[in-house]
Amino acid sequence: MDTGKELLFFFSALGSFNGIILGLYFFFLTKKKYLTNYFLGALLFALSIRIGKSVFVYFHPELPKMYLQFGLTACFFIGPCLYYFIKSAVEEVQVMPKSWKFILAFWGILIVAVGIVYPYEVYPKLWGGYFIRIIYFQWLVYIAFAGFELRSVLKKILSRKEKETPAEMWFGMLFLGNFLLFLFYFLSIMGAPGATYISGAVVFSFILYLGISILLYRKKTDDLFLLNAKISNKKIDSAEAVIWSEKLENAMREKNLYKNPNLTLQDLSQEINISSHQLSQFLNNNLGKNFTSFVNEFRINEACKIITSNDKLTLESVGYDVGFNSKSTFFSAFKKHTGTTPLNYQLQALQD
């Protein structure tokens, strides 16, 4: 390789390596364990493997075909990770719903099973023809879904009519960067003039270093991952706040919405006919709590009633009955809201 190619290889390969390191950071080392962090880590990991494959195959085409299959398998998870990364932020999801786990498991089982039955080394034309188109079509569909979830943010960024929050700019940059990455790869596969296969790796490296520079420059980074948290410090007008509070109370108590373990900020906002942006602002600034804490209060209050009135149910079943989707989440939330464990609360109730 000449000097120019060596520099290009180094820049691209280093970007892939740093992407893996940054992905591991979001998985294991962040102080605040937001669900968005985990999906961002998974997204970076999948992208880095995909980019790493492109870099090494482009400069060393003699490598075994298994590297191509490995890279395309990772590519199959880019779209889902991007979508759930954005959706978990928009809807303030803190615990992964079972439906998400099922879909991710389905994609994982599907691509692994296909790889075992139709390995790249034996069926290169099948992978290079049909499979790669299916994979990129799936990626494009998830980009469209993610863009729909982020539509209000993207509209705000593109219109430039009002100032964006740091989180909005961060999520907008990550979404648009992912779209550009897809576009460069797609154009290269379609044989568009001027589109080279390595261009995707260069774009990824540039976006990655831009993201790293933002994280290093900012002293506080938590606000980058909470898209709806404290969007504005302005409180909702008191008269309107009373109306919203009554609507929320009725929706939660009369319809028992809190018993739905997959309840999201968007679901609740639609129930009382306001935007998720407005509901998040109301919860944070008027009530002083986030969406998860608000819903968990109803769940814990109901759990306390059940525990004191029925000692035949197990504490675990009580947690599931009131809307929690795991024993550990229920116990943690119960202690946070009552200051004691469900067992101690039950024993105290029996003594009284």
Stockholm file with secondary structure:
# STOCKHOLM 1.0

chainA/1-352         MDTGKELLFFFSALGSFNGIILGLYFFFLTKKKYLTNYFLGALLFALSIRIGKSVFVYFHPELPKMYLQFGLTACFFIGPCLYYFIKSAVEEVQVMPKSWKFILAFWGILIVAVGIVYPYEVYPKLWGGYFIRIIYFQWLVYIAFAGFELRSVLKKILSRKEKETPAEMWFGMLFLGNFLLFLFYFLSIMGAPGATYISGAVVFSFILYLGISILLYRKKTDDLFLLNAKISNKKIDSAEAVIWSEKLENAMREKNLYKNPNLTLQDLSQEINISSHQLSQFLNNNLGKNFTSFVNEFRINEACKIITSNDKLTLESVGYDVGFNSKSTFFSAFKKHTGTTPLNYQLQALQD
#=GR chainA/1-352 SS CCHHHHHHHHHHHHHHHHHHHHHHHHHHTCSSCCHHHHHHHHHHHHHHHHHHHHHHHHHCTTSCTHHHHHHHHHHTTHHHHHHHHHHHHHTTCCSCCHHHHHHHHHHHHHHHHHHHHSCTTTCHHHIIIIIHHHHHHHHHHHHHHHHHHTHHHHHHHHHCSSCCCHHHHHHHHHHHHHHHHHHHHHHHHTTCTTCCTTHHHHHHHHHHHHHHHHHHHCSCCGGGSCSSTTSCSCCCCHHHHHHHHHHHHHHHHHSCGGGCTTCCHHHHHHHTTSCHHHHHHIIIIISSCCHHHHHHHHHHHHHHHHHHHCSSSCHHHHHHHTTCSSHHHHHHHHHHHHSSCHHHHHHHHHHC
#=GC SS_cons         CCHHHHHHHHHHHHHHHHHHHHHHHHHHTCSSCCHHHHHHHHHHHHHHHHHHHHHHHHHCTTSCTHHHHHHHHHHTTHHHHHHHHHHHHHTTCCSCCHHHHHHHHHHHHHHHHHHHHSCTTTCHHHIIIIIHHHHHHHHHHHHHHHHHHTHHHHHHHHHCSSCCCHHHHHHHHHHHHHHHHHHHHHHHHTTCTTCCTTHHHHHHHHHHHHHHHHHHHCSCCGGGSCSSTTSCSCCCCHHHHHHHHHHHHHHHHHSCGGGCTTCCHHHHHHHTTSCHHHHHHIIIIISSCCHHHHHHHHHHHHHHHHHHHCSSSCHHHHHHHTTCSSHHHHHHHHHHHHSSCHHHHHHHHHHC
//
